[in-house]
Amino acid sequence: MKIHLASWESRMVRVIGIDPGTMSFDFCGLDDGEVFLEQTIPSVEIAENPGVVIDTLKSAGDLDLIVGPSGYGLPVTHISKVGDKENFELILVRPGDLKIGVLVGLRKLVKMMAAEGLNVYFIPGVIHLKTVPEHRKVNKIDLGTADKLCCATLGVHDQSSRLGIDYSETSFIMVEIGFGYNAIMAVEHGKVVDGIGGTVAGPAFLAQGRMDGELSYLLDSFTKDVLFKGGASSIAGDPMISPEEFAKKHNDSERYRVAWDALMEGVERDVAAIQVAVKDPREILISGRLSRVPEIYSEISSRLSKYGEVREVQGFAKTVKEAAQGAALIADGLAGGRYQALVEALDIRGASGTVLDHIYLRELDGLKKKYGLT
């Protein structure tokens, strides 16, 4: 059943939110606001067989709405409206660049979900939100992907519930330290007003994050996989190491110490920078894969305590990541469930435009025209 996105009284709905993470896809299902599904599938498995996602969704029974794996995001868009232009916007991969299997699998997955007639909606990234002032979007694409917006959504829900305040009264800095990328977002009066996305923040555990322009020039039209490298694990010289092992070995050698300090100070620098956008945050909320490593959480929370009270986001599910929980909240709200007011507070339906609308370089005009993004 296709849900028409309009305002109505809250009703009982059954939904699923999907988080397409670097290491795993997480699925969180809510039935009248209560968790009925938590499932994690390794991303490499989905890259090889996207059909496993279809099986998971079908096994969940009748669903009112699914928030699909939205990548860099789209204004709220039903899967039936997703064509080549929208597929490009979701993953931002040039034709022929096939090195990132998960992204190639994601393109296939979108087509498979459409063919199955699933009631999937794709949601925006931070760049699409009207709540972010235009001047903060200039020459930026990644202010936070759709999954990072889901983390901020969970943050609004968490602070509102914990403090007993209205969504419009929430105010915080969101620190998402994921396996692949970090993201820092500013929330004021219940709305996301700025973001430092994963390819701009950093370095993260896998990704180098912000890249020196001269390095970008010397790399000469590098492939997408470069954006997944150069982070703490690469700096340490051990790209296959787990976050837990990294935390335990961070004093073992000079390279490990440099990697550790780069990761920690990178987060602190971004939090310090984003304070310009949120004048009086109630607290700093931390989430993400690395936040569950005690040594990493302890170091980051200690460093950030000078900027305000630091808390770990308290989700409502037991096993799936914060982004999947936030995606489920958005799915419920879009379907007219109990979290409709949360979606309205964040003005997710008001999102508009494309990821390239704010680029002021003529060199990109040809690409914009090719994909109909002008």
N, C-alpha and C positions, 0 to 999 in steps of 0.2 A: 504493500500500500504506500503510495506516495503522499507525504505530508506536505501540505501547503504552508509556507512559512508566514504566518500572520499572527496577530495578537488574539489570544483567547484566554479563558479561565484555565488555571492549572488542572491537568488531568493525569491519569495514570498512564505511563508510557514505559515501553521496554526498548532499551537502546544499547548500543555498543560504541565505545570510542577506541580508536586504534592509534598507537604510538609507533611510528616506523623508526626505531632507534638504530644506531650504528651497529650494535652487537645483537640486538633482538627486537622483534616486533612484540609489543605487549597489547593485550586485549582486555578491556574492562567493561563489563556489562552491568547496567542498572535497570532494575524493575521497580517502578514507582519509587525511585531514589535509593533503593537498597541493592547492594552488590549481589549479583547472581553468577557472574563469570569473572574469573581471573586466569589468564593463560599467557604464557610466554613461548615464543618460537624463535630460535636463532635466525638472524637475518640471512646467514649463508644458506640455510635450508630454504628460505623463501626465494632467494635469488635463483636457486636451482629448480624449485618447484613452487611457483606462485599459487598454484591450485590449493595448497594447504590452507591458505587464508580463506578461500571460498568454502572449504570443508568446515573450518572453524565457525564461520558466520552462519552457515546453514544448520549446523548442529545446535545452534543457540535457540532455534525455534523462531516463531514469528517475531519480527522486530519492527518497531515503528520508524526507526531512523538509525543510520550508522554514520559516524564521523570517520571518514576515510583517511588514509595516509596522505597528508596534504603537502609535504615537502616545504617549498618556499611559500606556498599558500596561494589562494585565490579568494576574491570576495565570495561570500557564501554561494556555492554553486552546486546544483544537482549534477550527478554523474552523466545524465542524459545530455547535458550541455557541454560536456568536455570533449573537445576535438584536438587537432594537432597543436593549435595555439595554446590551449590550456595545458596540454601535456608538457609542452616546452616550459611553460611558466612554473609548473610544479617541481620539475627536477633541474632545469637550467643546464642541460647537457647538450653540447654541440653534436650534430649528426656525425656518426663514425667514432665517437669517443665511447668505447665500450669497456673501459678498464674497471669501472665500478659496477660489479655484478648486481648489487642491491638496487642501484638506480635503474639499471636496465630491467631488472625484475619488476620494479615498481611500475614502469610503463606498461609492461605486459599485464600486471595485476589490475590496473585501472580498466584496461580493455576487457579483461575477464569478468570483472564485477559488473561492468555495463552489460555485457552479453547475458549475464545471469539475471538481469533486471533487479538487482539489489538497490534498495533505497538509500544510496550513499550520497552524502554531502561533503564537499571539501570546504575547508575553512581558511580564513586569512592568516598571513603572517603579520608581524608588527608593522611592516612597511605599509600595509593596506589600511591601517586604522586611521580614521579621521581624528581620533583623539590625540594623535601624535602631530605636533605642529610641523608645517611644511619645511621650515628651515632646518629641522633635525633630520630630514630625509634627503637632503641635497647630496647627490652623487653617492648614494648608498642603495644597496639592495638588501643586505642582511642586517636588519635591526633585531632579528629574532625570527626564526622559522615558525611554522604553525605549531609544531610540538612545543616550542619554547613559550608561545602564547598560552598553550594549554597549561603549562607549569604556572604561569602567572595567574591564570584562572583559578587553579587550585589554591594559590596563595591568597587570593581575594576571599575565596570560600573559607579557608582555614582561619584567617585573621578575623573575619566577620563572626564566625561561629565561636571562636575561642574567647573573643573580647565582648561578645554580645552587642555588636554594633551593626549598623546598616552597611550594605555594600558601598554606598557612597561615602562612608566615613573611613574606609580602609586606605592606608597609605604605607608603602614599604618599598624597599629595594629588594628585588628578586635576584638571587644568585644561583644559577643553574650550572652545576659542574658535572657535565656528562662524561661518558667514556670517550666520545669523539670530540665534542665541542663544549665550550662554555657559553653562557649568555648571561648578560646582566640587564635587567629591565627595571624601569621606574614606574611605580603605580601611585597615583595621586587621586583622591576622591573616587576611588573605585575604577579608575580608567588607566590604561597603559599610556604613558605620555612620552616615553623614550625607550630606546633599547640599543644595546651593543651586542650584535649577533655573533654567532660562533666563528665566522670567517673574519670578523673584525676584532673580536675580543682575543685574549690569549696571552701566552700560549696555553692550550688545553693539554689533556693527557695524550691524545693522538695528534691533533691538528696544531699547526703553528699559529693559527689565527692571523692577526693582522700581518700583512706582508709588506716589507720595504718596497717602495715603488721601483727602486733600482734593481732589486732582486727579481721582481716581476718582469722587468724589461729583459734582464739577462736570461731568464728562463724561456722567453720567446714562445708564446702561445702554448703554455704547458697544458697538460691534460687534467681532467677533474681529480684524478687520484692524488695529485700533488696537494690538494686542499685537505687531504686526510693524513698528511705526514708533517714531520717537523716539530711535533709537540714534545712533551716531557719524555715520553718513551724513546723517541728518536734522539733527543739530546743526551739521554743516559746511555745511548748506544745499544739499547735492548728493546727493539720495537715489538717483541712478542711478550714482554713482561706484563703481568696483571697489575692492576692498581694496588692490590694488597701486597704483592711482592715488592713493588716499587716503594711503597711506604716504609716497609721494613728495611730496605737496603739503601735508603736515601742518604745515609752518611758513609756508605762503604767506599766511595771514591769521589774524586773531584768532579767527574762528569755527572754522577748522581746528585751531588750537592748543587751543582749548577742547574740541573733539571728541576730539582725540588724548588729552589729559590725562584726560578723563572716562572714555574706554575703558580706558586703562592703569591709572589709579588704581582704577577699578571692580573690575578683576581682582585687584589687590593687596589691596584691602579685603576681598574675599570670601575670599581665601586666608588672610589674617590672622585672619578670623573663624572659619573652619572648623578652625583649629588646636586649638580647644577640644575637638573630637571625636576627634582622633587625636594621641596624646601624643608619640610619637617617630617620625615618618615617616622612612623611609630616604631619600626624595627627593620632589621635585615633578615630576610627569610632565605634559607639555604635548602636546596634540593639537588637531586641528581645522583647518578651512579657512584661518583667519587665521595659524595657526602656520607655514604654508608661505610666508608673506611675510617675507623676511629682516629688514626693518626692524622689523616688528611683533614677530617672535620675539625679536630682539635686545633690544628695549626691555622686553618683558615678562620675559624671563629675567633681565635685569639687575635689574629691580625686585624679582623674587622671590628672588634669590640670598641675600638677607639672612635668608630663612626656611628655607633648606636648599639642598642640591644640586639643580640644575634640569637635566632631560633632556627631549628630545623622544622621544615614544613611538616605538619601532621596530616597525613592523608587519611582516607577512610577505608582503603583496601589493604590487604595483608601482604601481597607479593608483587603486584605489578607496579611499574614505575609511575612517578608523579604525572608525567605527560599523558599517560593512558587514562589516569583518573580525571585529569582536567578535560581530556577529550570526551569522556563519558558525561561529565557535567554539562559540557557544551551541547552534546547530542541530546541530552534530556531537555535542556532549555529550548533548543531549536524545535523540538517536537512538542513543545507546550507543556512540559512536565513541571515538577516542583522547582526546577532551577531556571525557569524562564526569566525571572527577575535578575539573576546573575548575568545571563547573556545580554539582557537589556542594559544593565549597568555598564558592562564593558563595551557596549555599542558594537558588538560583533556583526550584527546584520547591516550596520552602516558602513562597513568596509567597502572600499572601491578601488578601481584602478588596476595597474599592473606593476610588476616588480621593477620595471625599467622606466617608469614615468618620471623619475626624479634624477635621471642621469643627464648631465649637461655636457656631454662630449659628442661632437659630431661623428667621431669615429665609430660610434655605436648605432648610428642612424640606419645603416644598411641592415644590421641584425634586427632592429625594431621593425623595419618594413617587411623583412622576410617572414616574420612571425605575426604580423598584423598587430604589433604593439604600439603603434603610433596613433 
